[in-house]
């Protein structure tokens, strides 16, 4: 399904979300009672109530954020100064606070723990911008990374992300007001896409973090096979062979990262791996995994700008080297799987 035009998203979808959130919030006891009544029929510890609670929390979170964004829009002179430095900073502060609230609820309702090991981006390159290169895996991984960058490391991220995320009205409004790029895979020529990424990465200041996901999507065996076939079709047989050795990652698409490095040669590069939500790819996976009770482990590696290779081929091989290292780290640090279905009576 294609993304609706902006006016539909702003004037129809966003108000519907606010109205729906208000309705669900005012009738929350009814929904929780119904969920508790159904819960004994479903394996797992309070699976249905926790899911219902989380859905309502997310909708209310989305609605409150939309109202806050509307207030900022009015305060900026009905959008006239929305791109000004003060209002841009206000949007980053709003991002951090709302993500803090969201992850507090995730910890409380889903028992989700997030541990960060490895390099702290602020101490890695103090006073320099960063290009953050992350894998894709599981629901909310981009939320988790942005939460870490904004709230733990005081960074202002610029993100390359899928256009489909604009279905979420709060994400749509907020991220379109900040320097980010929504892309539609398969609908934009590579050169144009790289130009857009290079433009976004231009002019990074000392607390900016340019965020890119070179895989372009979550790992699945089918996507890996297709990606390798595309590499072979383009005559990139060496890259295809290296991609076949990856157990947990899709082969990276280097074009966007290379464009970002060219546009921000003084930026350090931070590679990010994480594991813990890898098994949650589809909606069915999320349902089976609830309640989560999970530990998400994130690992940062810092590469100073002077250690980044200079040639295109050298940078591509360097990226594949890092991808192999991240793949091995995931194998070593993936939590032991627990039973997806908890037997009744335990």
ROFI-136426 format. One record per residue (C-alpha): residue number from 1; residue in three letters; x, y, z. Coordinates in nm, 4 decimals. Layout:
BEGIN
> NUM/ALA/X/Y/Z;
...
! end
This chain:
BEGIN
> 1/UNK/0.0000/0.0000/0.0000;
> 2/UNK/0.1377/0.3371/-0.0998;
> 3/UNK/0.1908/0.6184/0.1471;
> 4/UNK/-0.1009/0.8659/0.1531;
> 5/UNK/-0.0316/1.2279/0.0566;
> 6/UNK/0.0780/1.4707/0.3252;
> 7/UNK/-0.2617/1.6379/0.3599;
> 8/UNK/-0.4286/1.3020/0.4314;
> 9/UNK/-0.1667/1.2136/0.6914;
> 10/UNK/-0.1968/1.5525/0.8624;
> 11/UNK/-0.5707/1.6187/0.8396;
> 12/UNK/-0.7110/1.2653/0.8584;
> 13/UNK/-0.4725/1.0086/1.0077;
> 14/UNK/-0.3249/1.2300/1.2816;
> 15/UNK/-0.6646/1.3473/1.4189;
> 16/UNK/-0.7971/0.9903/1.4047;
> 17/UNK/-0.5020/0.8706/1.6138;
> 18/UNK/-0.5624/1.1440/1.8727;
> 19/UNK/-0.9338/1.0622/1.8897;
> 20/UNK/-0.8672/0.6885/1.9107;
> 21/UNK/-0.6112/0.7371/2.1865;
> 22/UNK/-0.8539/0.9511/2.3876;
> 23/UNK/-1.1289/0.6919/2.3468;
> 24/UNK/-0.9071/0.4012/2.4503;
> 25/UNK/-0.7614/0.5911/2.7446;
> 26/UNK/-1.1019/0.6855/2.8838;
> 27/UNK/-1.2196/0.3253/2.8493;
> 28/UNK/-0.8926/0.1658/2.9635;
> 29/UNK/-1.0438/-0.0249/3.2605;
> 30/UNK/-1.2900/-0.1971/3.0288;
> 31/UNK/-1.0175/-0.3111/2.7892;
> 32/UNK/-0.7964/-0.4362/3.0711;
> 33/UNK/-1.0835/-0.6297/3.2305;
> 34/UNK/-1.1617/-0.7926/2.8961;
> 35/UNK/-0.7932/-0.8706/2.8439;
> 36/UNK/-0.7660/-1.0257/3.1903;
> 37/UNK/-1.0741/-1.2359/3.1209;
> 38/UNK/-0.9211/-1.3708/2.8005;
> 39/UNK/-0.5732/-1.4136/2.9458;
> 40/UNK/-0.6247/-1.7610/3.1038;
> 41/UNK/-0.7155/-1.8954/2.7605;
> 42/UNK/-0.3832/-1.7892/2.6113;
> 43/UNK/-0.0466/-1.9425/2.7080;
> 44/UNK/0.2032/-1.7020/2.8599;
> 45/UNK/0.2135/-1.4812/3.1660;
> 46/UNK/-0.0450/-1.2033/3.1204;
> 47/UNK/0.0265/-1.2014/2.7484;
> 48/UNK/-0.3012/-1.0389/2.6393;
> 49/UNK/-0.3228/-0.7672/2.9100;
> 50/UNK/0.0360/-0.6641/2.8526;
> 51/UNK/-0.0158/-0.6425/2.4788;
> 52/UNK/-0.3382/-0.4424/2.5159;
> 53/UNK/-0.1726/-0.2107/2.7656;
> 54/UNK/0.1285/-0.1586/2.5392;
> 55/UNK/-0.0857/-0.0798/2.2337;
> 56/UNK/-0.2909/0.1755/2.4272;
> 57/UNK/0.0213/0.3298/2.5788;
> 58/UNK/0.1781/0.3664/2.2353;
> 59/UNK/-0.1330/0.5287/2.0874;
> 60/UNK/-0.1606/0.7699/2.3803;
> 61/UNK/0.2129/0.8419/2.3541;
> 62/UNK/0.1680/0.9135/1.9838;
> 63/UNK/-0.1313/1.1380/2.0468;
> 64/UNK/0.0362/1.3425/2.3207;
> 65/UNK/0.3385/1.3884/2.0984;
> 66/UNK/0.1145/1.5099/1.8155;
> 67/UNK/-0.0475/1.7637/2.0466;
> 68/UNK/0.2953/1.8804/2.1649;
> 69/UNK/0.4109/1.9164/1.8054;
> 70/UNK/0.0999/2.1183/1.7256;
> 71/UNK/0.1800/2.3519/2.0159;
> 72/UNK/0.5332/2.4015/1.8824;
> 73/UNK/0.3938/2.4693/1.5362;
> 74/UNK/0.1637/2.7412/1.6698;
> 75/UNK/0.4408/2.8871/1.8880;
> 76/UNK/0.6706/2.9078/1.5858;
> 77/UNK/0.4293/3.1438/1.4138;
> 78/UNK/0.2227/2.8678/1.2544;
> 79/UNK/0.5342/2.7095/1.1124;
> 80/UNK/0.7159/3.0232/0.9984;
> 81/UNK/1.0107/2.9717/1.2372;
> 82/UNK/0.9846/2.5939/1.2738;
> 83/UNK/1.3229/2.5448/1.0981;
> 84/UNK/1.4975/2.8005/1.3179;
> 85/UNK/1.7708/2.6888/1.5603;
> 86/UNK/1.5622/2.7320/1.8761;
> 87/UNK/1.2691/2.5307/1.7470;
> 88/UNK/1.4968/2.2659/1.5972;
> 89/UNK/1.6580/2.2223/1.9378;
> 90/UNK/1.3130/2.2123/2.0991;
> 91/UNK/1.2188/1.9244/1.8705;
> 92/UNK/1.5304/1.7290/1.9683;
> 93/UNK/1.4520/1.7856/2.3367;
> 94/UNK/1.0964/1.6682/2.2741;
> 95/UNK/1.2318/1.3595/2.0970;
> 96/UNK/1.4495/1.2708/2.3940;
> 97/UNK/1.1764/1.3146/2.6512;
> 98/UNK/0.9178/1.1156/2.4630;
> 99/UNK/1.1623/0.8328/2.3941;
> 100/UNK/1.2533/0.8263/2.7636;
> 101/UNK/0.8865/0.7837/2.8508;
> 102/UNK/0.8365/0.5143/2.5873;
> 103/UNK/1.1324/0.3096/2.7065;
> 104/UNK/1.0294/0.3509/3.0694;
> 105/UNK/0.6999/0.1843/2.9809;
> 106/UNK/0.8852/-0.0825/2.7817;
> 107/UNK/1.1013/-0.1637/3.0822;
> 108/UNK/0.8026/-0.1655/3.3164;
> 109/UNK/0.5516/-0.3584/3.1060;
> 110/UNK/0.7778/-0.5815/2.8959;
> 111/UNK/1.0744/-0.6207/3.1317;
> 112/UNK/1.3041/-0.5023/2.8532;
> 113/UNK/1.6615/-0.4289/2.9572;
> 114/UNK/1.9088/-0.2412/2.7379;
> 115/UNK/2.2810/-0.2718/2.8031;
> 116/UNK/2.5444/-0.0787/2.6092;
> 117/UNK/2.8991/-0.2080/2.5914;
> 118/UNK/3.1964/-0.0733/2.4032;
> 119/UNK/3.2773/0.2784/2.2941;
> 120/UNK/3.0765/0.5758/2.4148;
> 121/UNK/3.0241/0.7973/2.1064;
> 122/UNK/3.0873/1.1138/2.3075;
> 123/UNK/3.4225/0.9993/2.4432;
> 124/UNK/3.5212/0.8391/2.1135;
> 125/UNK/3.5316/1.1632/1.9184;
> 126/UNK/3.4707/1.4548/2.1555;
> 127/UNK/3.3749/1.7678/1.9669;
> 128/UNK/3.3351/1.5858/1.6354;
> 129/UNK/3.0301/1.4674/1.4440;
> 130/UNK/2.9682/1.0961/1.4049;
> 131/UNK/2.8435/0.8758/1.1240;
> 132/UNK/2.6562/0.5945/1.2981;
> 133/UNK/2.6313/0.2709/1.0995;
> 134/UNK/2.3899/0.0184/1.2473;
> 135/UNK/2.2435/-0.3205/1.1674;
> 136/UNK/1.8689/-0.3734/1.1396;
> 137/UNK/1.7148/-0.6392/1.3621;
> 138/UNK/1.3834/-0.6661/1.5370;
> 139/UNK/1.1052/-0.4187/1.6128;
> 140/UNK/1.2010/-0.0822/1.7496;
> 141/UNK/1.5745/-0.1144/1.6893;
> 142/UNK/1.5881/0.2309/1.5306;
> 143/UNK/1.3932/0.3725/1.8276;
> 144/UNK/1.6456/0.2128/2.0618;
> 145/UNK/1.9439/0.3563/1.8774;
> 146/UNK/1.7979/0.7078/1.8606;
> 147/UNK/1.7052/0.6855/2.2290;
> 148/UNK/2.0673/0.6020/2.3105;
> 149/UNK/2.2105/0.8783/2.0924;
> 150/UNK/1.9759/1.1513/2.2160;
> 151/UNK/1.9364/1.0665/2.5835;
> 152/UNK/2.2629/0.8946/2.6740;
> 153/UNK/2.5126/1.0617/2.4434;
> 154/UNK/2.3521/1.4063/2.3874;
> 155/UNK/2.3630/1.3764/2.0096;
> 156/UNK/2.1308/1.5309/1.7510;
> 157/UNK/2.0701/1.2559/1.4949;
> 158/UNK/2.0083/1.2923/1.1245;
> 159/UNK/1.8501/0.9704/1.0070;
> 160/UNK/1.8037/0.7871/0.6787;
> 161/UNK/1.4925/0.5725/0.7193;
> 162/UNK/1.2128/0.4053/0.5278;
> 163/UNK/0.9287/0.6177/0.3959;
> 164/UNK/0.6765/0.3648/0.5301;
> 165/UNK/0.7507/0.4836/0.8847;
> 166/UNK/0.5536/0.7973/0.7998;
> 167/UNK/0.2385/0.5937/0.8551;
> 168/UNK/0.3011/0.6719/1.2224;
> 169/UNK/0.1744/1.0322/1.2433;
> 170/UNK/0.4005/1.1423/1.5293;
> 171/UNK/0.7091/1.0000/1.3588;
> 172/UNK/0.5921/1.1583/1.0344;
> 173/UNK/0.5470/1.5093/1.1736;
> 174/UNK/0.8474/1.5113/1.4061;
> 175/UNK/1.1104/1.3679/1.1753;
> 176/UNK/0.9981/1.5707/0.8754;
> 177/UNK/1.0599/1.8866/1.0771;
> 178/UNK/1.4174/1.7804/1.1517;
> 179/UNK/1.6995/1.7115/0.9030;
> 180/UNK/1.6168/1.3527/0.8075;
> 181/UNK/1.5497/1.1640/0.4840;
> 182/UNK/1.2678/0.9194/0.4225;
> 183/UNK/1.3479/0.6905/0.1327;
> 184/UNK/1.1416/0.4460/-0.0707;
> 185/UNK/1.3558/0.1461/-0.1707;
> 186/UNK/1.3185/0.0567/-0.5341;
> 187/UNK/1.1554/0.3853/-0.6288;
> 188/UNK/1.4591/0.6092/-0.6451;
> 189/UNK/1.7631/0.5750/-0.8650;
> 190/UNK/2.0771/0.4932/-0.6717;
> 191/UNK/2.2623/0.8064/-0.7812;
> 192/UNK/1.9764/1.0296/-0.6719;
> 193/UNK/1.9484/0.8481/-0.3406;
> 194/UNK/2.3196/0.8859/-0.2768;
> 195/UNK/2.2956/1.2552/-0.3613;
> 196/UNK/2.0178/1.2950/-0.1052;
> 197/UNK/2.2204/1.1143/0.1592;
> 198/UNK/2.5262/1.3232/0.0819;
> 199/UNK/2.3204/1.6400/0.1112;
> 200/UNK/2.1834/1.5280/0.4471;
> 201/UNK/2.5330/1.4508/0.5777;
> 202/UNK/2.6694/1.7901/0.4720;
> 203/UNK/2.7323/2.0446/0.7448;
> 204/UNK/2.7317/1.8149/1.0480;
> 205/UNK/2.8339/1.9998/1.3633;
> 206/UNK/3.0117/1.8715/1.6723;
> 207/UNK/2.7067/1.7128/1.8374;
> 208/UNK/2.5408/1.5686/1.5266;
> 209/UNK/2.5135/1.1978/1.4514;
> 210/UNK/2.4307/1.0874/1.0994;
> 211/UNK/2.2484/0.7524/1.1268;
> 212/UNK/2.2298/0.5003/0.8446;
> 213/UNK/2.1268/0.1336/0.8196;
> 214/UNK/2.3210/-0.0139/0.5247;
> 215/UNK/2.1198/-0.3369/0.5113;
> 216/UNK/1.8013/-0.1515/0.4227;
> 217/UNK/1.5804/-0.3884/0.6217;
> 218/UNK/1.5617/-0.6655/0.8788;
> 219/UNK/1.7468/-0.9890/0.8151;
> 220/UNK/1.5572/-1.2879/0.6810;
> 221/UNK/1.7067/-1.5864/0.4968;
> 222/UNK/1.4994/-1.5024/0.1908;
> 223/UNK/1.6214/-1.1439/0.1802;
> 224/UNK/1.9784/-1.2628/0.2149;
> 225/UNK/1.9426/-1.4988/-0.0816;
> 226/UNK/1.7887/-1.2214/-0.2918;
> 227/UNK/2.0596/-0.9729/-0.1949;
> 228/UNK/2.3353/-1.2176/-0.2870;
> 229/UNK/2.1662/-1.2874/-0.6196;
> 230/UNK/2.1608/-0.9134/-0.6931;
> 231/UNK/2.5317/-0.8887/-0.6152;
> 232/UNK/2.6079/-1.1716/-0.8572;
> 233/UNK/2.3852/-1.0162/-1.1234;
> 234/UNK/2.5914/-0.6967/-1.0960;
> 235/UNK/2.9137/-0.8924/-1.1343;
> 236/UNK/3.0191/-0.8386/-0.7716;
> 237/UNK/3.1173/-1.2004/-0.7178;
> 238/UNK/3.3729/-1.1326/-0.4433;
> 239/UNK/3.1150/-0.9388/-0.2431;
> 240/UNK/2.8614/-1.2169/-0.3002;
> 241/UNK/3.1038/-1.4749/-0.1625;
> 242/UNK/3.1657/-1.2611/0.1448;
> 243/UNK/2.7922/-1.2086/0.1910;
> 244/UNK/2.7357/-1.5836/0.1866;
> 245/UNK/2.9510/-1.6086/0.4978;
> 246/UNK/2.7205/-1.3793/0.6967;
> 247/UNK/2.4961/-1.5709/0.9344;
> 248/UNK/2.2973/-1.2872/1.0921;
> 249/UNK/2.3202/-0.9890/0.8568;
> 250/UNK/2.2192/-0.8878/0.5091;
> 251/UNK/2.5048/-0.7731/0.2855;
> 252/UNK/2.5486/-0.3979/0.3308;
> 253/UNK/2.4728/-0.1505/0.0542;
> 254/UNK/2.7788/0.0748/0.0578;
> 255/UNK/2.6551/0.3611/-0.1616;
> 256/UNK/2.4795/0.5614/0.1083;
> 257/UNK/2.7586/0.5266/0.3623;
> 258/UNK/3.0243/0.6239/0.1081;
> 259/UNK/2.8218/0.9319/0.0143;
> 260/UNK/2.7950/1.0290/0.3811;
> 261/UNK/3.1688/0.9857/0.4386;
> 262/UNK/3.2470/1.1988/0.1333;
> 263/UNK/3.0094/1.4696/0.2577;
> 264/UNK/3.1461/1.4632/0.6146;
> 265/UNK/3.5159/1.3723/0.5913;
> 266/UNK/3.5876/1.5045/0.9417;
> 267/UNK/3.3305/1.2781/1.1066;
> 268/UNK/3.4197/0.9683/1.3004;
> 269/UNK/3.2420/0.6441/1.2161;
> 270/UNK/3.0609/0.4443/1.4834;
> 271/UNK/2.9568/0.0877/1.4029;
> 272/UNK/2.6673/-0.0451/1.6093;
> 273/UNK/2.5664/-0.4055/1.6684;
> 274/UNK/2.2842/-0.5271/1.8860;
> 275/UNK/2.1233/-0.8559/1.9657;
> 276/UNK/1.8321/-0.9749/2.1739;
> 277/UNK/1.5333/-0.8990/1.9516;
> 278/UNK/1.6610/-1.0814/1.6437;
> 279/UNK/1.3858/-1.3407/1.6433;
> 280/UNK/1.1106/-1.0791/1.6291;
> 281/UNK/1.0724/-1.0062/1.2590;
> 282/UNK/0.6995/-1.0397/1.1907;
> 283/UNK/0.3875/-0.9511/1.3889;
> 284/UNK/0.3464/-1.3226/1.4615;
> 285/UNK/0.6986/-1.3311/1.6061;
> 286/UNK/0.6199/-1.0380/1.8347;
> 287/UNK/0.3038/-1.2112/1.9542;
> 288/UNK/0.4878/-1.5349/2.0283;
> 289/UNK/0.7622/-1.3526/2.2180;
> 290/UNK/0.5292/-1.1579/2.4468;
> 291/UNK/0.5823/-1.1099/2.7327;
> 292/UNK/0.9358/-1.0199/2.6339;
> 293/UNK/1.1485/-1.0383/2.9500;
> 294/UNK/1.4469/-0.9717/2.7261;
> 295/UNK/1.7915/-0.8186/2.7432;
> 296/UNK/1.9036/-0.6125/2.4455;
> 297/UNK/2.2809/-0.5780/2.4205;
> 298/UNK/2.4317/-0.2997/2.2084;
> 299/UNK/2.7966/-0.2726/2.1097;
> 300/UNK/2.9676/0.0390/1.9739;
> 301/UNK/3.2975/0.0479/1.7854;
> 302/UNK/3.4615/0.3802/1.7041;
> 303/UNK/3.6735/0.4508/1.3964;
> 304/UNK/3.8446/0.7928/1.3868;
> 305/UNK/3.8210/0.9755/1.0530;
> 306/UNK/4.1916/0.9375/0.9807;
> 307/UNK/4.1514/0.5580/0.9839;
> 308/UNK/3.8699/0.5526/0.7280;
> 309/UNK/3.9999/0.4295/0.3889;
> 310/UNK/4.0022/0.6785/0.1040;
> 311/UNK/3.9184/0.4840/-0.2130;
> 312/UNK/3.5716/0.3561/-0.3025;
> 313/UNK/3.6833/-0.0054/-0.3381;
> 314/UNK/3.8866/0.0124/-0.0184;
> 315/UNK/3.5911/0.1590/0.1710;
> 316/UNK/3.3572/-0.1090/0.0393;
> 317/UNK/3.5929/-0.3855/0.1501;
> 318/UNK/3.6385/-0.2078/0.4832;
> 319/UNK/3.2598/-0.2018/0.5324;
> 320/UNK/3.2380/-0.5743/0.4559;
> 321/UNK/3.5213/-0.6375/0.7022;
> 322/UNK/3.3238/-0.4592/0.9716;
> 323/UNK/3.0081/-0.6453/0.8769;
> 324/UNK/3.1910/-0.9764/0.9238;
> 325/UNK/3.3140/-0.8573/1.2638;
> 326/UNK/2.9629/-0.7538/1.3693;
> 327/UNK/2.8240/-1.0850/1.2450;
> 328/UNK/3.0729/-1.2755/1.4603;
> 329/UNK/2.9930/-1.0567/1.7620;
> 330/UNK/2.6222/-1.1366/1.7252;
> 331/UNK/2.6969/-1.5094/1.7266;
> 332/UNK/2.9001/-1.4700/2.0442;
> 333/UNK/2.6538/-1.2471/2.2309;
> 334/UNK/2.3066/-1.3616/2.1290;
> 335/UNK/2.1082/-1.4532/2.4418;
> 336/UNK/2.0078/-1.8152/2.4784;
> 337/UNK/1.6540/-1.8611/2.3437;
> 338/UNK/1.3790/-1.9235/2.5933;
> 339/UNK/1.0594/-2.1199/2.5180;
> 340/UNK/0.8198/-1.9063/2.3186;
> 341/UNK/0.5177/-2.0591/2.4905;
> 342/UNK/0.5096/-2.0683/2.8674;
> 343/UNK/0.3290/-2.3786/2.9972;
> 344/UNK/0.0187/-2.3121/3.2015;
> 345/UNK/0.0423/-2.3434/3.5726;
> 346/UNK/0.3989/-2.2147/3.5942;
! end
